[in-house]
Amino acid sequence: MEKKNIAVLAGGYSSEYVISLRSAQEIAKNIDNSLFNVYIIKITKETWEVESEIACGIPVNKNDFSFSLNNQKTKFDAVFMAIHGTPGEDGRLQAYFEMLGIPVTTGNTTAMALSFDKYFCNKYLKAQNILVSESIRLNGINDYQAVDIIKLIGLPLFVKPTNAGSSFGVSKVNIAEELEKAIEKAFSEGGEIMIEKFVKGRELTAGVFIANGKEILLPVTEIISKNEFFDYEAKYTPSLSEEFTPADIPVELAEKVQQTAKNIYKLLDMKGVARVDFIWTGTELFFLEINTVPGMTRESIVPQQVRVAGYSLKEFNTWLIEDAINRNIN
């Protein structure tokens, strides 16, 4: 059987660029090269370039998503998305590949656009009876009065960009005097932000992958940050957080987390692997956010969960690629 060409997309336009490159490199190492030819495609606002053992720095032809080397044209059978943030997680690239008829290991344009905006995703899920924290949305740096926000949301609260990952631009506000600086920080990552009521509890997260005839609910991880919350520093500095997979929680709670994650995955019409984050208060499970292109570095949570579940990353990545291709055929 002829090997299929797989493009692992890396980079992007957001502050998560470096994390995306690390994810892509780890993904590429864990794709079965007996089945697939693997090429990392680095994307920035200025360039789209191929990186592989046989080609490096070669520009991609955006008209048909191909590249040429030694007068030989290479096209791709599928895209493994590893761009965190825009344009890989917000539906932009999904729309491009849908027009070209190239399968991608994520949800479609609509699903990705909805899930990417934290505020509107929360509102949609709340209407579907998913428990979410109270929040408001701001779309202008002067479009607020601190006293009104605190009166409505209360303290402490979180301020976060609506469309950034890895906790970039996120602040926990404990006193009124911290709010203005937190809002400015969030706006530095994007033009829209949300202010969310703080929910105290244990942070739990579970990966989900559902395809034809295959339903994988990955083990639950508990995240314990040594910082005030699981911010960027804690996420990528091993000494500042602890992650326990499987989480030391009752079986009934683990099943509740997994089933709620599965429900959210389906409500958002998600595809590929997604990680759903929650806060468990002791009595209630609050949805935090869904990561539709979760980190795939060796230290990232989904790879941890995959290994604990007894799968190799190579076989898991094969399932993701095959699912994308099969969905495109059907």
C-alpha positions in Angstrom: 0.0 0.0 0.0 1.3 3.4 -1.0 2.2 5.6 2.0 0.1 8.7 2.6 1.6 12.1 3.0 0.7 13.8 6.3 1.3 17.5 7.0 1.8 18.3 10.7 0.9 22.0 11.0 2.9 24.0 13.5 3.4 27.6 14.5 0.5 30.0 14.0 -0.1 33.6 15.0 -0.6 33.4 18.8 1.7 33.5 21.8 1.5 29.7 21.8 3.8 29.5 18.7 6.7 27.9 20.6 4.5 25.3 22.3 2.9 24.4 18.9 6.4 23.7 17.5 7.1 21.4 20.4 3.8 19.6 20.0 4.4 19.2 16.2 7.9 17.7 16.7 6.6 15.2 19.2 3.6 14.3 17.0 5.9 13.8 14.0 8.2 11.5 16.1 5.1 9.4 17.0 3.5 8.9 13.6 4.0 5.5 12.1 6.5 6.0 9.2 5.6 2.5 7.8 2.2 4.0 6.9 2.8 7.7 6.5 5.3 10.2 5.1 5.5 13.0 7.6 6.2 16.7 7.0 6.1 19.5 9.5 4.6 22.7 7.9 5.6 25.9 9.8 3.0 28.6 9.5 3.4 32.3 10.3 1.7 35.3 9.0 4.5 35.8 6.5 5.5 32.3 5.4 4.3 28.6 5.1 7.3 26.4 4.9 8.1 22.6 4.8 10.4 21.0 7.3 11.4 17.4 6.9 14.4 15.2 6.5 14.4 15.7 2.8 13.0 19.3 2.6 13.5 22.3 4.8 12.5 25.9 4.2 10.6 25.1 1.0 7.5 27.3 0.5 4.1 25.8 0.4 1.9 26.6 -2.6 -1.3 27.8 -0.9 -3.4 27.3 -4.0 -3.5 23.6 -3.5 -1.4 23.1 -0.3 1.5 21.4 -2.0 5.3 21.9 -2.4 7.7 21.1 -5.2 11.2 19.6 -4.8 13.5 18.6 -7.8 10.6 19.2 -10.2 8.4 16.8 -8.2 5.2 18.0 -6.7 4.0 16.6 -3.3 0.4 16.9 -2.2 -1.1 15.9 1.2 -3.6 13.2 2.1 -4.4 14.7 5.5 -3.4 17.4 8.0 -2.6 16.7 11.6 -3.3 20.0 13.4 -0.8 21.1 16.0 -1.4 24.9 15.9 -2.7 26.0 19.2 -4.7 29.3 19.0 -5.3 31.1 15.7 -5.4 30.1 12.9 -5.4 26.4 13.7 -8.0 26.3 16.6 -10.4 29.0 15.5 -11.8 27.5 12.3 -9.7 29.6 9.8 -7.5 26.8 8.6 -10.3 24.3 8.8 -12.3 26.4 6.3 -9.2 26.5 4.0 -8.8 22.8 4.0 -12.5 22.1 3.7 -12.4 24.1 0.4 -9.5 22.1 -0.8 -11.1 18.8 0.3 -8.1 17.9 2.6 -9.1 16.1 5.8 -8.0 17.5 9.2 -7.7 15.9 12.6 -10.1 18.4 14.3 -13.7 19.5 14.2 -15.1 21.4 11.3 -15.0 25.2 10.8 -18.2 25.9 12.7 -17.3 23.6 15.7 -13.9 25.1 16.0 -15.1 28.7 15.8 -17.7 28.2 18.5 -15.4 26.3 20.9 -12.6 28.8 20.4 -14.5 31.7 21.9 -14.6 30.9 25.6 -17.5 33.3 26.3 -19.9 32.2 23.5 -18.9 28.5 24.1 -19.9 28.9 27.7 -23.2 30.5 26.8 -24.0 27.8 24.3 -23.1 25.0 26.8 -25.1 26.7 29.6 -28.1 26.6 27.3 -27.5 22.8 27.0 -27.6 22.4 30.8 -23.8 22.3 31.3 -22.8 24.0 34.5 -20.6 27.0 33.8 -19.4 29.9 36.0 -21.1 33.3 35.6 -19.3 35.6 33.3 -19.4 38.9 31.3 -17.8 39.9 28.0 -15.9 43.1 27.2 -14.9 44.1 23.7 -13.3 47.5 24.3 -10.6 48.6 26.7 -12.7 51.4 28.1 -16.0 49.4 27.9 -16.3 48.8 31.7 -16.6 50.2 35.2 -14.7 48.3 37.7 -17.2 48.8 40.5 -20.0 47.5 38.3 -18.0 44.4 37.3 -17.2 43.6 40.9 -20.8 44.2 42.0 -22.0 41.8 39.3 -19.3 39.0 39.4 -17.9 39.4 42.9 -14.4 38.7 44.1 -12.2 36.8 43.5 -12.6 36.6 39.7 -10.7 35.7 36.6 -10.0 37.9 33.7 -9.0 36.1 30.5 -8.9 36.6 26.7 -11.8 34.9 25.0 -9.6 33.3 22.4 -6.1 32.5 23.9 -4.7 29.3 25.2 -2.0 28.2 27.6 -3.3 30.8 30.1 -1.7 33.7 28.2 -3.2 36.9 29.4 -5.1 35.3 32.3 -5.2 36.9 35.8 -6.8 36.0 39.0 -8.1 39.2 40.7 -8.5 39.1 44.5 -8.9 42.8 45.2 -10.6 45.6 43.3 -7.3 47.4 42.8 -6.0 44.6 40.6 -8.8 44.6 38.1 -7.7 47.3 35.7 -4.2 45.9 35.3 -5.7 42.4 34.7 -8.0 43.8 32.0 -5.2 45.5 30.2 -3.2 42.3 30.3 -6.0 40.3 28.8 -6.6 42.8 26.1 -2.9 42.6 25.1 -3.7 39.0 23.9 -6.9 39.9 21.9 -9.7 42.4 21.3 -12.3 40.6 23.4 -12.1 39.4 27.0 -14.3 37.7 29.6 -14.5 38.2 33.3 -15.5 35.1 35.1 -16.6 34.3 38.7 -14.0 32.3 40.6 -15.1 28.8 41.4 -13.1 27.1 44.2 -12.4 23.4 43.8 -10.2 20.7 42.3 -9.1 21.0 38.7 -9.9 17.9 36.7 -9.5 17.2 33.0 -10.2 14.4 30.6 -9.4 13.7 27.0 -12.0 12.4 24.6 -11.7 10.8 21.1 -14.8 9.4 19.4 -14.8 8.0 15.9 -16.8 5.4 14.0 -16.9 2.3 16.2 -14.3 3.7 18.6 -15.0 5.7 21.8 -12.0 6.5 24.0 -12.6 8.3 27.2 -9.1 8.9 28.6 -8.3 8.7 32.3 -9.0 11.8 34.4 -6.0 14.0 35.4 -6.0 16.2 38.5 -3.9 19.4 38.2 -2.5 21.0 41.3 -0.7 24.3 40.7 1.8 25.7 43.1 1.0 29.1 41.7 -2.3 30.8 42.5 -3.8 29.0 39.5 -2.6 26.9 36.6 -1.1 29.7 34.6 1.5 29.6 31.8 4.4 29.4 34.1 2.9 26.5 36.1 1.9 24.7 32.9 5.4 24.6 31.5 7.6 24.6 34.6 7.5 21.1 36.0 8.4 22.3 39.6 5.4 24.6 39.7 2.6 22.1 39.2 1.8 18.4 39.8 -0.4 16.3 37.5 -1.8 13.1 38.7 -3.1 10.6 36.1 -5.3 8.8 37.0 -6.6 11.4 39.5 -7.0 10.2 43.1 -10.8 10.5 43.1 -13.7 8.2 43.6 -14.6 6.0 40.6 -18.1 7.6 40.4 -16.5 11.1 40.1 -14.1 9.9 37.4 -17.0 8.5 35.4 -18.9 11.7 35.9 -16.0 13.8 34.5 -15.5 11.4 31.6 -19.2 11.3 30.7 -19.6 15.1 31.0 -16.6 15.6 28.8 -18.1 13.1 26.3 -21.4 15.0 26.3 -19.6 18.4 25.8 -17.5 16.9 22.9 -20.7 15.7 21.2 -22.7 19.0 21.9 -19.9 20.9 20.2 -19.7 18.4 17.3 -16.0 17.9 18.0 -13.7 15.5 16.2 -10.3 14.2 16.8 -9.0 14.4 20.3 -10.1 17.2 22.6 -9.4 17.8 26.3 -12.2 19.1 28.6 -11.3 21.0 31.8 -13.5 21.2 34.9 -13.6 22.4 38.5 -15.0 20.0 41.0 -16.4 22.0 44.0 -17.1 18.9 46.1 -20.7 18.8 45.0 -20.8 20.3 41.5 -18.8 19.9 38.3 -18.2 23.2 36.5 -17.0 23.4 32.9 -13.9 25.5 32.4 -12.9 25.1 28.8 -12.3 22.7 25.9 -8.9 22.3 24.3 -9.7 21.3 20.7 -6.0 21.2 19.7 -4.5 20.0 23.0 -0.8 20.1 23.7 1.0 17.0 22.5 4.5 17.5 23.9 5.8 14.6 25.9 4.9 16.5 29.1 1.4 17.5 28.0 -1.7 16.0 29.6 -3.2 14.1 26.7 -0.1 12.1 26.0 0.1 11.3 29.7 -3.5 10.1 29.6 -2.9 8.1 26.5 0.0 6.3 28.0 -1.8 5.6 31.3 -4.8 4.2 29.2 -2.4 1.6 27.8 -2.0 3.0 24.3 1.1 4.0 22.5 1.2 7.5 21.0 2.0 6.0 17.6 -1.2 3.9 17.5 -3.2 6.8 18.9 -2.0 9.2 16.3 -2.7 6.6 13.6 -6.3 6.4 14.8 -6.6 10.2 14.6 -5.2 10.3 11.0 -7.3 7.4 9.8 -10.5 9.0 11.4 -9.8 12.3 9.6 -9.4 10.5 6.3 -12.4 8.3 6.7 -14.6 11.3 7.6 -13.5 13.0 4.5 -14.4 9.9 2.4 -17.8 9.6 4.0 
